[in-house]
Amino acid sequence: MPRILGVDPGTWRTGAGILDVSGNQYRLVHASVIAVTQELPEPQRLLIIFRSLLALIREHRPDVLALENIFYHKDIRATIKIGEARACAMLAAAEQGIPVAEYLPTRVKQAVTGNGRASKEQVALMVCRLLAMKDPSALDATDALAVALCHAHLKGAAPVRAGKSGESDWYQKQVKAALAASSNKITGKKTNDVSLSVRKTR
C-alpha cells in the first residue's frame, strides 16, 4: 500500500498531509500545519520546518514526498522564501532516502478540481469531499493533501486508464460528481447525495 507525503511549503506555515493508497481507496493518515512564529530569525524558522518534517517522515515512513514545483511570483521575496521551505522538505526526504516528485500548482489544481485556476478554497472543498474530511479551514494542510492526491492518480497509485493526460477516468468521474454535488449545495438545489468510492478506510 503506497504511502504519500504531500507538503505545501512556506516559511511561516507549512502544510503536511499523508495518504495511504490502495486501488481506488485513499486513507487519510495525517494532516497538519507547521506554524512558525515570525518573531524567530529565518534560519531558526527553517530549522524548525526541517526537523518537523524529518520527524514526520520518521514516524509515518512515507514512500514518496510530493511537492508543488516552484513558480514565478510577482513578489520575488515570496518566491525565494517558498524555495527555502521547499529545500527543507527535500532535505528531510533525502535524509531518509525518500524520492521527491514535483508538480506545477496548476497541474495539482487541475488534477483535484478539474480547473487549473481553482482557488485555495475550491481545492480545500474538493479535498475534504474526496477524503471525507469535515473541516476545510486549514488551507495549508488541504493544499498538501491535494499534492498527494495529484501524485496518487498520476503516478499509478490509483488505477490509470484511458486519457491523453494520463489521468484516471475513474478519478475524474469522482471529481465531476463531487463538483456537481458541491455546486448544488452552494446554490441551494436539492440533490441526492453523491456516493464516492474515494473514502477513508479503516
ZIMO-V686653 format. One record per helix or strand of 2 or more residues. SS is the DSSP state (@ for helix, = for strand). FROM is the first residue (numbers start at 1). LEN is the number of residues. Records with the same first field share a line. If there is no record, write none. Layout:
SS=FROM-LEN  FROM-LEN
//
This chain:
==2-7  13-10  25-11  64-5  99-5
@=42-19  76-20  105-9  120-11  139-16  169-19
//
